[in-house]
Amino acid sequence: MVILKFWDKLRDHWWGQPFVLSLLLLPIAGWLSPRLMLPGGKIYLVYLPLAACLSLLMVYNWRALPGIALAILIRYSNRGSWQIDLIMMLVYVGCLSACWWGYRCQTQRQWCLGFTELKLGKHRLIWLVVLPPIAMIFTLQIIINLGLLPDELGMLSNKDNNLYALINLQAMVLGCLSSMQLFYCVLRVLKTPRFAGVLLGRIRREMAPSVKNSELQLWFAVLAILLLVLSYHTAEIGFLQVPDYTLTLLLPVMLYSAMRYGYQFNGIVWAASLLVLFFNYQGYVQWNNLLHNLTMISAMMLAFTLSILLTSAVHTRQRIDHAKAQNASLKDPVIGLPNLRALKLDLAKASRSTLCFLRISELDLLSRNYGMQLRIHFKQALATELRTKVLEEGEEVYHMPGYELLIRLNSFDAEARLVNIQEVLDKFRLVWNGLLIHPPLGMSYCTVYSEVEHLHMLLGEMSSLAELSLTTGQPENMQGTQHIVQNEIKRKVSLLHSVQSSLDNDSFILMAQPIVGIRGDVYHEILLRMLDDQGNCLLPDQFLPVVHEFGLAYKLDMWVLNQTLKFMDSNRDTLPSVRLSVNLSPFSLCRPGLGQDVRHALRQYNIEPYQLILEITESHLMGDIKYAQNSLRELRKLGCRIALDDFGTGYATYNRLKALDVDTVKIDGSFVQNMLTNRVDYQIVSSICKVALMRRLSIVAEYVESAEQRDALRGLGVDYMQGFFIGRPQPLKSLLVKPPKANQE
């Protein structure tokens, strides 16, 4: 242990690890280099010392140069005088320094990235594979031609035969290309022993997910047999095969490995295979034309190496990118939590799971008041709290669209752990800009088995049940109330189908209820009815919640508006100056394109804007007052009159009356109904009338059901009356037959 600590301290000093490893690695690299002696000089089949030097630079940067220089002096110390040793050392150090400096300038701070980084492949191929051998070969050739080095050193021959130089050049390039990664991995392990585990992990991650041990063992057997046949068998029987036939059998084997096993694995295995192959070159070379044959074999191995390594790098990068994309597809990009796709995969892996659906009430309102960042941070903080205090290994919190979360538990003791989850939810508080935020949380749960079919339908039922939990204040079991939830969902789906069918077929029924002024003028409010599948007439309260829940409010409002204007256009001769009032939902009012759409509809049917009154509901405008003000301003500028419907039932009513730019106030019928018997209701109606008169707004009273109510309202200053006493809703087409019977007196 003490030795390892001391060794670790030496890695940052040039006289430490770089120096020692240079003195050890270069002699080993020279000994491992396959070569043969010919009458014209020494020929290397794979030259490894240059690859070892570049690997030292890759690991230790410039700190490796002193050790490399000394190792070169020692390597050539028995070849001649000290002048020769010095020249060889200067050639090595000069060529390595120039190429390493160029590589560092090109790659900047990314010089030490792993070999699988394709963006550095071009720079490494040029500066660390091609240029160092070329620089050394040509430098040595010049020095030998000048007579400064004897030809006995064996690196080159100064005879006319250039095949020696070509083979040695290819050997250097092949050594740098194939063995640099091998030496790099060895040096990294010697520098930091725990890198061995990191390397094994990388090799496993780079392999295709479907690779099995049996496949890997079979591939190793095929490669070993092929190397054995090439190295020994053909030499034993004295049968010469064509080199470009026998050696090419290695290419498909290695390309298969490149596509399946990754760059790290192939680089190490192919480097070792080349050494075995070239150490046993006697088994496949043609001795009658040795130089040409070695030149061709070396060039072919160089092309094979480049193809294998590039194919390995490309396929490895593709697998890594695919894995990253797959992991990204399993997480919500904004919240950072696993999504529904991840839930499906986890449910498929577990034989039994318990799902807990969390409904975060009022989070929409909080998001509109404090921003989207609050919703994101709340979900993240709640998920972290659950993971820390409740969840075990293999369990997870999943992001649901909107304002919900889902927990998956292992089902062994899930029932007992629900109590812990509820306690965590009750105690959880989010501090946001100094405020403690704790919206109500509803929870439903159920047990599921793999594989889960119709997951989306199940989550929809759990969402409805979690909404019920907000009312009951306790977790709701899906198994116990499943039929109730299913019936509610079926009812909503049926209503949604009826709404969509009515929109597509223009089968909604438009009703008109008179609104009579104390001066005798009359206009009508358009009311909507819908027929269900059984032909029953449904009131708006029965189907409008579904319309709002599924985002059809604006489409429905535009349908009513267009049908109303179309009726006015078709019957302008019979009803030349009829005025009709159309209701707009708060969602439509806050839509930026509302004014433009209304203007287009008025122009399309050639209707004057004063003939159209638009009624808006005050109680839903609390969170979107700015958007509502913009729309109201645009509509009034267009010439339409605006009525504030159901006034008195919303939040901060008088503040809204002061803020919104309207022409008419409609007093909610819940105050009018009992105003003669309830003093509070009477005072509310009276105060509304006083405020409206101060702002010079016209006043409409709803739910007028008797002459006494009519007279009392007239005394308070109400301008218009609406209710069953004044006139009941009738089909819109009834206006063409006769005017509605209205009680004015």
C-alpha positions in Angstrom: 0.0 0.0 0.0 2.9 2.4 0.8 4.6 1.5 -2.4 1.4 2.3 -4.4 1.0 5.7 -2.7 4.7 6.5 -3.4 4.2 5.4 -7.0 1.1 7.6 -7.4 3.1 10.6 -6.2 5.7 10.1 -8.9 3.3 10.4 -11.8 3.4 14.2 -12.0 7.2 14.5 -12.1 9.3 13.9 -15.2 11.9 12.0 -13.2 9.1 9.8 -11.7 6.7 7.6 -13.6 7.4 9.0 -17.1 11.1 8.4 -16.7 10.9 4.9 -15.2 8.2 3.6 -17.7 10.2 5.0 -20.7 13.3 3.0 -19.6 11.1 -0.1 -19.3 8.7 0.2 -22.2 11.0 1.0 -25.1 13.3 -2.1 -24.7 10.1 -4.2 -24.5 8.7 -2.6 -27.5 11.9 -3.2 -29.5 11.9 -6.8 -28.4 8.3 -7.3 -29.4 8.9 -5.8 -32.9 8.8 -8.6 -35.6 11.8 -8.3 -37.9 14.1 -10.3 -40.2 17.7 -9.8 -41.3 18.3 -9.8 -45.1 21.6 -9.3 -47.0 20.5 -5.7 -47.8 19.7 -4.8 -44.2 17.2 -5.2 -41.4 13.5 -5.2 -42.2 10.8 -4.6 -39.5 7.4 -6.0 -40.1 5.8 -4.0 -37.2 7.9 -1.3 -35.6 6.7 -0.7 -32.0 9.2 1.7 -30.3 7.8 4.7 -32.1 4.2 3.7 -31.0 5.5 3.3 -27.5 7.0 6.8 -27.5 3.8 8.3 -28.8 1.8 6.5 -26.1 4.1 7.9 -23.4 3.4 11.3 -24.8 -0.4 10.6 -24.8 -0.3 9.7 -21.1 2.4 12.1 -19.7 2.6 14.9 -22.2 6.0 16.6 -22.5 7.1 15.1 -19.2 7.9 11.9 -21.0 10.6 13.3 -23.3 13.6 13.1 -20.9 12.9 9.4 -20.3 12.4 8.7 -24.0 15.7 10.4 -24.8 17.6 8.4 -22.3 15.9 5.2 -23.4 16.9 5.8 -27.0 20.5 6.4 -25.9 20.6 3.1 -24.1 18.9 1.3 -27.0 21.6 2.3 -29.4 24.5 2.3 -27.0 25.9 -1.0 -28.4 25.6 0.0 -32.0 28.7 2.2 -32.3 30.2 5.4 -31.0 28.6 7.9 -28.7 28.1 10.2 -31.8 25.8 7.6 -33.4 23.8 7.3 -30.1 23.5 11.1 -29.9 22.3 11.4 -33.6 19.7 8.7 -33.1 18.4 10.3 -29.9 18.2 13.7 -31.6 16.3 12.1 -34.6 13.8 10.5 -32.3 13.3 13.4 -30.0 13.2 16.0 -32.9 10.6 14.1 -34.9 8.5 13.2 -31.8 8.6 16.8 -30.5 7.7 18.3 -33.9 4.7 16.0 -34.4 3.6 16.2 -30.8 3.7 20.0 -30.9 1.6 20.0 -34.1 -0.9 17.6 -32.5 -1.2 19.7 -29.4 -1.7 22.9 -31.5 -4.5 21.2 -33.5 -6.4 19.6 -30.5 -5.8 22.3 -27.8 -7.2 21.0 -24.5 -8.8 17.9 -26.0 -5.5 16.2 -26.8 -5.9 13.6 -24.0 -9.5 12.4 -24.9 -10.0 8.7 -25.5 -9.4 6.9 -28.8 -13.1 6.5 -29.5 -13.5 10.3 -30.0 -14.0 10.5 -33.8 -13.6 14.2 -33.8 -9.9 13.8 -33.0 -9.4 10.9 -35.4 -8.2 13.1 -38.3 -5.6 14.9 -36.2 -4.3 11.7 -34.6 -4.1 9.9 -37.9 -2.1 12.8 -39.4 0.1 13.9 -36.5 0.6 10.6 -34.6 0.4 7.9 -37.3 1.5 9.2 -40.7 3.9 12.1 -40.0 6.2 10.6 -37.3 7.2 7.6 -39.5 7.6 9.7 -42.6 9.7 12.3 -40.7 11.9 9.6 -39.2 12.4 7.7 -42.4 13.4 10.7 -44.5 15.5 12.2 -41.7 17.5 8.9 -41.4 17.8 8.6 -45.1 19.3 12.1 -45.3 21.7 11.4 -42.4 22.8 8.1 -43.9 23.4 9.6 -47.3 25.6 12.3 -45.6 27.6 9.5 -44.1 26.8 10.4 -40.5 25.3 7.0 -39.8 26.4 3.6 -40.9 24.0 1.3 -42.8 24.6 -1.4 -40.3 22.0 0.1 -37.9 19.4 -1.6 -40.1 16.7 1.0 -40.2 17.4 1.8 -43.9 19.5 0.8 -46.8 21.2 3.4 -49.0 21.3 1.0 -51.9 19.1 1.6 -55.0 16.5 -0.9 -53.8 13.8 1.3 -52.1 11.7 -1.7 -51.0 13.6 -1.8 -47.7 12.7 1.8 -47.0 9.1 1.2 -48.1 8.6 -1.9 -45.9 10.2 -0.2 -42.8 8.0 2.9 -43.4 4.9 0.7 -43.6 6.1 -1.1 -40.4 6.3 2.2 -38.5 2.9 3.3 -39.7 1.4 -0.1 -38.9 2.9 -0.1 -35.5 1.6 3.4 -34.7 -1.8 2.7 -36.1 -2.3 -0.7 -34.5 -0.3 -0.7 -31.2 -0.5 2.8 -29.9 -3.8 2.1 -28.2 -2.4 -1.1 -26.7 0.6 0.7 -25.2 -1.7 3.5 -24.1 -3.9 1.1 -22.1 -0.9 -0.6 -20.5 0.5 2.8 -19.5 -2.8 4.0 -18.0 -3.1 0.8 -15.9 0.5 1.2 -14.7 -0.1 4.8 -13.9 -3.4 4.2 -12.1 -4.1 0.5 -11.4 -7.8 1.1 -10.9 -8.0 2.1 -14.6 -8.0 -1.7 -15.3 -11.5 -1.8 -14.0 -12.5 1.3 -15.9 -11.1 -0.2 -19.1 -13.1 -3.5 -18.6 -16.2 -1.4 -18.0 -15.7 0.5 -21.2 -15.2 -2.6 -23.2 -18.4 -4.1 -21.8 -20.3 -0.8 -22.5 -19.0 -0.6 -26.0 -20.2 -4.1 -26.9 -23.6 -4.5 -28.5 -26.3 -5.2 -25.9 -27.2 -8.5 -27.5 -23.6 -10.0 -27.3 -23.5 -13.2 -25.3 -20.6 -15.1 -23.8 -21.2 -18.0 -26.2 -21.0 -15.7 -29.2 -17.7 -14.2 -27.9 -16.2 -17.6 -27.2 -17.1 -18.8 -30.7 -15.6 -15.7 -32.3 -12.3 -16.2 -30.3 -12.2 -19.8 -31.4 -12.6 -18.8 -35.1 -9.9 -16.2 -34.8 -7.5 -18.5 -33.0 -8.0 -21.3 -35.6 -7.5 -18.9 -38.4 -4.2 -17.5 -36.9 -3.0 -21.1 -36.2 -3.7 -22.1 -39.8 -1.9 -19.0 -41.2 1.0 -19.3 -38.9 1.8 -23.0 -38.7 -0.4 -25.3 -40.7 0.5 -24.2 -44.2 4.2 -24.2 -43.4 4.0 -27.8 -42.1 2.4 -29.3 -45.2 4.5 -27.1 -47.5 1.6 -25.8 -49.4 1.8 -22.1 -50.4 -1.5 -20.3 -50.5 -2.0 -17.0 -52.3 -1.3 -14.3 -49.6 -4.1 -12.0 -50.6 -6.4 -15.0 -50.2 -5.4 -16.5 -46.9 -4.8 -13.2 -45.1 -8.0 -11.7 -46.4 -9.9 -14.3 -44.3 -9.0 -12.2 -41.3 -10.9 -9.2 -42.6 -14.5 -10.5 -42.3 -13.8 -12.0 -38.9 -12.4 -8.7 -37.6 -15.1 -6.6 -39.3 -17.7 -8.7 -37.6 -15.9 -8.0 -34.3 -15.8 -4.3 -35.2 -19.6 -4.2 -35.6 -20.3 -6.1 -32.5 -17.6 -5.8 -29.8 -16.5 -2.1 -29.8 -13.3 -0.1 -30.5 -11.4 -0.8 -27.3 -11.8 -4.6 -27.6 -10.9 -4.7 -31.3 -7.9 -2.4 -31.0 -6.3 -4.6 -28.4 -7.2 -7.9 -30.0 -6.1 -6.8 -33.5 -2.8 -5.5 -32.2 -2.1 -8.8 -30.5 -3.2 -10.7 -33.6 -0.8 -8.7 -35.9 2.1 -9.5 -33.6 1.3 -13.2 -33.6 0.8 -13.1 -37.4 4.1 -11.3 -38.2 6.2 -13.3 -35.7 5.1 -16.4 -37.7 5.4 -14.9 -41.2 7.2 -18.1 -42.4 3.8 -19.8 -42.7 2.4 -17.6 -45.5 5.1 -15.6 -47.3 6.5 -16.5 -50.7 10.3 -16.9 -50.4 11.0 -16.8 -54.1 9.9 -13.1 -54.2 10.2 -12.1 -50.6 10.6 -8.3 -50.7 7.6 -7.8 -53.1 5.6 -10.2 -51.1 6.4 -8.5 -47.8 5.6 -5.1 -49.3 2.2 -6.3 -50.4 1.4 -8.1 -47.1 2.5 -5.0 -45.1 0.4 -2.7 -47.3 -2.6 -5.1 -47.0 -2.3 -5.3 -43.2 -2.1 -1.5 -43.1 -5.4 -1.2 -45.1 -7.0 -3.9 -43.0 -6.0 -2.1 -39.8 -7.3 1.2 -40.9 -10.6 -0.4 -42.0 -11.1 -2.4 -38.9 -10.3 0.5 -36.5 -12.5 3.0 -38.4 -15.4 0.5 -38.6 -15.0 -0.2 -34.9 -14.9 3.5 -34.0 -18.0 4.3 -36.1 -20.1 1.4 -34.8 -19.0 2.1 -31.2 -20.0 5.8 -31.6 -23.3 4.8 -33.1 -24.0 2.5 -30.2 -23.0 5.2 -27.7 -25.2 7.8 -29.4 -28.1 5.3 -29.6 -27.7 4.5 -25.9 -27.7 8.3 -25.1 -30.7 8.9 -27.3 -32.5 5.9 -25.7 -31.7 7.2 -22.2 -32.8 10.7 -23.2 -36.1 9.3 -24.5 -36.8 7.7 -21.1 -36.6 11.1 -19.3 -38.6 14.2 -19.5 -36.2 16.9 -20.9 -37.6 19.7 -18.7 -38.3 18.0 -15.4 -35.5 15.4 -15.6 -37.7 12.6 -14.3 -38.4 9.2 -16.0 -41.4 9.4 -18.3 -44.2 7.0 -19.4 -41.8 5.1 -21.7 -39.5 4.3 -18.8 -42.5 3.3 -16.7 -43.5 0.7 -19.3 -40.0 -0.8 -19.4 -39.9 -1.0 -15.6 -43.3 -2.6 -15.4 -42.3 -5.2 -17.9 -39.2 -6.1 -15.8 -41.1 -6.5 -12.5 -43.5 -9.3 -12.1 -45.7 -7.3 -9.7 -45.8 -3.6 -8.9 -47.8 -1.1 -6.9 -48.5 2.2 -8.7 -49.2 5.4 -6.7 -50.7 8.3 -8.6 -50.1 11.7 -7.1 -52.4 14.6 -8.0 -51.0 18.0 -7.2 -53.9 20.4 -6.8 -53.7 24.1 -7.5 -50.2 23.7 -9.1 -51.6 25.2 -12.3 -52.7 28.3 -10.4 -49.4 28.5 -8.6 -47.5 28.2 -11.9 -49.5 31.1 -13.4 -48.8 33.3 -10.4 -45.1 32.4 -9.8 -44.0 31.1 -13.2 -43.3 27.7 -14.8 -40.1 27.4 -12.9 -42.1 26.8 -9.7 -43.9 23.8 -11.2 -40.6 22.3 -12.4 -38.8 22.8 -9.1 -41.8 21.5 -7.1 -41.9 18.3 -9.0 -38.1 17.8 -8.7 -38.1 18.6 -5.0 -41.0 16.3 -4.3 -39.4 13.4 -6.3 -36.1 13.9 -4.4 -37.9 13.8 -1.1 -39.7 10.6 -2.0 -36.5 9.0 -3.3 -34.6 9.9 -0.1 -37.2 8.9 2.5 -39.4 6.3 1.0 -38.2 4.6 -2.1 -36.0 1.5 -2.2 -33.6 0.3 -4.8 -35.4 -0.4 -8.1 -38.3 1.9 -7.3 -38.8 5.2 -9.0 -40.8 8.4 -9.4 -42.1 9.2 -12.9 -43.2 12.4 -14.5 -46.8 12.6 -15.8 -47.9 15.3 -18.2 -49.5 18.2 -16.4 -49.5 18.4 -12.6 -49.1 14.8 -11.6 -46.5 12.3 -10.5 -46.4 8.5 -10.4 -44.6 6.2 -8.0 -43.8 2.6 -8.7 -43.2 0.4 -5.7 -42.1 -3.2 -5.4 -45.3 -4.9 -4.2 -44.0 -7.0 -1.3 -45.0 -4.6 1.4 -46.5 -1.7 -0.6 -49.7 -1.5 1.5 -47.8 -0.7 4.7 -45.5 1.8 2.9 -48.4 3.9 1.7 -48.7 5.2 5.2 -45.1 6.4 5.0 -45.7 8.0 1.6 -48.7 9.9 2.9 -46.7 11.1 5.9 -44.0 12.4 3.6 -46.5 14.2 1.4 -48.2 15.8 4.4 -44.9 17.1 5.8 -43.4 18.2 2.5 -43.0 22.0 2.0 -41.3 23.9 -0.8 -39.6 27.1 0.1 -40.0 29.5 -2.9 -38.8 33.0 -2.6 -39.2 32.9 1.1 -42.8 31.4 0.9 -43.8 27.9 2.2 -45.8 26.3 -0.6 -47.8 23.1 0.1 -50.7 22.6 -2.3 -53.1 19.8 -1.6 -52.0 16.3 -2.8 -54.3 13.5 -3.7 -53.2 9.9 -4.1 -54.7 6.8 -5.6 -53.0 3.4 -5.9 -53.4 -0.1 -7.4 -51.4 -3.3 -7.9 -50.5 -4.4 -11.4 -48.9 -7.4 -12.9 -46.5 -7.6 -15.9 -47.4 -7.1 -18.8 -49.7 -4.1 -18.2 -52.1 -3.6 -21.1 -54.0 -0.4 -21.7 -51.7 1.6 -19.4 -53.0 5.0 -20.5 -56.5 4.0 -19.7 -55.4 2.8 -16.3 -53.6 6.0 -15.6 -56.7 8.0 -16.6 -58.8 6.1 -14.1 -56.1 6.6 -11.4 -56.1 10.3 -12.2 -59.8 10.6 -11.6 -59.5 8.6 -8.4 -56.7 10.8 -7.2 -59.0 13.8 -7.8 -61.5 12.1 -5.5 -58.7 11.7 -2.9 -58.4 15.4 -2.7 -62.0 15.5 -1.3 -61.8 12.5 1.0 -58.3 13.3 2.3 -57.0 9.8 2.1 -55.4 7.5 -0.5 -58.0 5.8 -2.7 -57.6 2.1 -3.7 -58.2 1.5 -7.4 -59.3 -2.1 -6.8 -62.1 -1.0 -4.4 -63.7 1.7 -6.5 -62.6 0.8 -10.0 -66.2 0.4 -11.3 -67.1 3.9 -10.1 -64.1 5.4 -11.9 -64.7 3.4 -15.0 -68.3 4.6 -15.1 -67.2 8.2 -14.7 -64.6 7.8 -17.5 -67.2 6.1 -19.8 -69.6 9.0 -19.1 -67.0 11.6 -20.0 -65.9 9.7 -23.1 -69.6 9.4 -24.2 -70.1 13.1 -23.7 -66.9 13.9 -25.5 -68.0 11.8 -28.5 -71.4 13.6 -28.5 -69.8 17.0 -28.4 -67.4 16.2 -31.2 -70.1 14.6 -33.3 -72.3 17.7 -32.7 -69.5 20.0 -33.8 -68.8 17.9 -36.9 -72.4 17.6 -37.9 -73.7 21.1 -36.8 -76.3 19.4 -34.6 -76.1 21.6 -31.5 -79.4 23.3 -30.8 -79.4 27.1 -30.5 -82.0 28.6 -28.1 -82.9 32.3 -27.7 -84.1 33.9 -24.4 -85.3 37.5 -24.5 -83.7 40.2 -22.4 -86.2 43.1 -22.1 -85.3 46.7 -21.3 -87.4 48.9 -19.1 -87.7 51.2 -22.2 -89.1 48.5 -24.3 -86.0 47.5 -26.3 -85.3 43.7 -26.6 -82.3 41.6 -27.5 -81.8 37.8 -27.0 -79.2 35.7 -25.4 -78.1 32.6 -27.4 -78.2 29.5 -25.2 -76.8 26.1 -26.2 -78.4 22.7 -26.0 -77.1 19.3 -27.1 -78.8 15.9 -27.9 -77.1 12.8 -26.5 -77.0 9.4 -28.1 -80.5 8.6 -26.7 -82.0 11.9 -28.0 -82.2 13.5 -24.6 -81.6 17.3 -24.5 -78.6 18.2 -22.3 -78.2 21.5 -20.6 -74.8 23.3 -20.8 -73.9 22.4 -17.2 -73.9 18.8 -18.2 -71.5 18.9 -21.2 -69.5 22.1 -20.8 -67.2 20.7 -18.1 -66.1 18.0 -20.6 -65.7 20.7 -23.3 -63.3 22.7 -21.1 -61.5 19.6 -19.8 -60.6 18.4 -23.3 -59.8 21.8 -24.8 -62.8 22.2 -27.1 -64.0 25.5 -25.6 -62.7 27.8 -28.3 -63.9 25.6 -31.1 -67.4 25.4 -29.6 -67.5 29.2 -29.0 -66.5 29.9 -32.6 -69.2 27.4 -33.8 -71.9 29.2 -31.8 -70.7 32.6 -33.0 -70.6 31.6 -36.7 -74.0 29.9 -36.5 -75.5 33.0 -34.8 -74.1 35.4 -37.4 -75.1 33.0 -40.2 -78.7 33.1 -38.9 -78.6 36.9 -38.7 -77.3 37.1 -42.3 -79.9 34.7 -43.7 -82.8 36.5 -42.1 -81.8 40.1 -42.3 -85.0 40.9 -44.2 -87.2 39.5 -41.5 -85.1 40.6 -38.6 -83.3 43.7 -39.9 -81.8 45.0 -36.7 -81.9 42.0 -34.3 -79.4 42.0 -31.6 -78.1 38.7 -30.2 -75.8 38.0 -27.2 -73.3 35.1 -27.4 -71.4 33.6 -24.5 -67.6 33.4 -24.6 -65.7 31.1 -22.3 -62.7 32.5 -20.3 -60.4 30.2 -22.3 -61.6 31.8 -25.5 -61.3 35.3 -24.1 -57.7 34.8 -23.3 -56.8 33.5 -26.7 -54.6 36.0 -28.6 -56.4 35.6 -31.9 -60.0 36.1 -30.7 -60.3 39.6 -31.9 -59.1 38.8 -35.4 -61.4 35.8 -35.6 -64.5 37.8 -34.5 -63.6 40.6 -37.0 -63.3 38.0 -39.8 -66.7 36.4 -38.9 -68.5 39.8 -38.9 -67.1 40.7 -42.3 -67.9 37.3 -43.7 -71.6 37.6 -42.8 -71.8 41.4 -43.2 -73.1 42.0 -39.7 -72.7 45.3 -37.9 -70.7 45.0 -34.6 -73.3 46.8 -32.5 -75.7 43.9 -33.2 -73.4 41.5 -31.4 -73.1 41.4 -27.6 -70.4 39.1 -26.1 -71.0 37.8 -22.6 -67.9 36.8 -20.5 -67.8 35.0 -17.2 -66.1 37.0 -14.5 -65.5 34.2 -12.0 -62.9 32.4 -14.2 -60.7 35.4 -15.1 -58.6 35.6 -12.0 -55.3 34.2 -13.4 -55.5 35.6 -16.9 -56.7 39.2 -16.4 -54.0 40.7 -18.6 -54.9 38.6 -21.6 -58.6 39.2 -21.0 -58.0 43.0 -20.9 -56.2 42.9 -24.3 -59.0 40.9 -25.9 -61.8 43.1 -24.4 -60.0 46.2 -25.6 -59.7 44.8 -29.1 -63.4 43.7 -29.2 -64.7 47.0 -27.9 -62.6 48.9 -30.4 -64.2 46.7 -33.1 -67.6 47.9 -32.0 -69.0 45.0 -30.1 -70.6 45.4 -26.7 -69.3 43.4 -23.7 -71.4 42.1 -20.9 -69.9 40.7 -17.6 -72.0 37.6 -16.8 -72.7 36.0 -13.4 -71.4 39.1 -11.6 -71.0 38.7 -7.9 -70.0 35.1 -7.7 -66.2 35.4 -8.6 -63.1 36.3 -6.7 -62.4 40.0 -6.0 -65.6 41.0 -7.8 -65.4 44.8 -7.5 -61.8 44.8 -8.3 -62.6 43.0 -11.6 -65.3 45.5 -12.3 -62.8 48.2 -11.9 -60.2 46.5 -14.1 -62.3 45.1 -17.0 -63.5 47.3 -19.7 -67.1 46.3 -20.2 -70.5 47.9 -21.1 -73.0 45.8 -19.2 -73.1 44.0 -15.8 -75.4 40.9 -15.5 -76.2 40.3 -11.8 -76.0 36.6 -11.0 -79.5 35.0 -10.6 -78.5 33.4 -7.2 -78.8 36.9 -5.6 -82.0 37.9 -7.6 -84.0 34.8 -6.7 -84.2 35.5 -2.9 -83.7 39.2 -2.8 -87.2 39.8 -1.6 -86.9 37.4 1.3 -83.1 37.7 2.1 -81.8 41.0 3.2 -78.2 40.1 2.4 -79.1 39.2 -1.2 -81.0 42.5 -1.5 -78.1 44.6 -0.3 -75.7 42.8 -2.6 -78.0 43.5 -5.6 -78.3 47.1 -4.4 -74.6 47.6 -4.0 -73.9 46.1 -7.5 -76.4 48.5 -9.0 -74.9 51.5 -7.3 -71.4 50.7 -8.4 -72.6 50.0 -12.0 -74.5 53.3 -12.1 -71.4 55.1 -10.9 -69.4 53.6 -13.8 -72.4 54.3 -16.2 -72.8 50.6 -17.1 -76.1 49.1 -18.1 -77.5 46.5 -15.7 -79.1 43.2 -16.5 -80.8 41.1 -13.8 -81.0 37.3 -14.3 -83.6 34.8 -12.9 -86.5 37.3 -12.8 -89.4 35.0 -11.9 -92.2 37.4 -10.6 -93.7 40.8 -11.0 -92.5 41.8 -7.5 -88.9 41.0 -8.4 -89.3 43.0 -11.6 -90.6 46.0 -9.8 -88.0 45.9 -7.0 -85.2 45.6 -9.6 -86.6 48.5 -11.6 -86.5 50.6 -8.4 -82.8 49.8 -7.9 -82.0 51.0 -11.4 -81.8 47.8 -13.3 -82.1 48.4 -17.1 -82.8 44.9 -18.4 -84.6 41.9 -17.1 -84.1 38.2 -18.0 -85.8 35.2 -16.6 -88.8 32.8 -17.0 -91.2 35.6 -16.0 -89.8 37.7 -18.9 -89.6 34.9 -21.4 -88.5 31.3 -21.6 -85.8 30.1 -24.0 -87.2 29.1 -27.4 -85.5 27.7 -30.5 -83.7 30.4 -32.4 -85.8 29.9 -35.5 -88.9 30.8 -33.4 -87.8 34.5 -33.8 -88.9 34.2 -37.4 -92.4 33.2 -36.6 -93.5 35.8 -34.0 -91.8 38.0 -31.4 -91.4 36.3 -28.0 -94.0 37.0 -25.5 -92.4 39.1 -22.8 -93.7 40.6 -19.6 -92.7 44.2 -19.5 -95.3 45.7 -17.2 
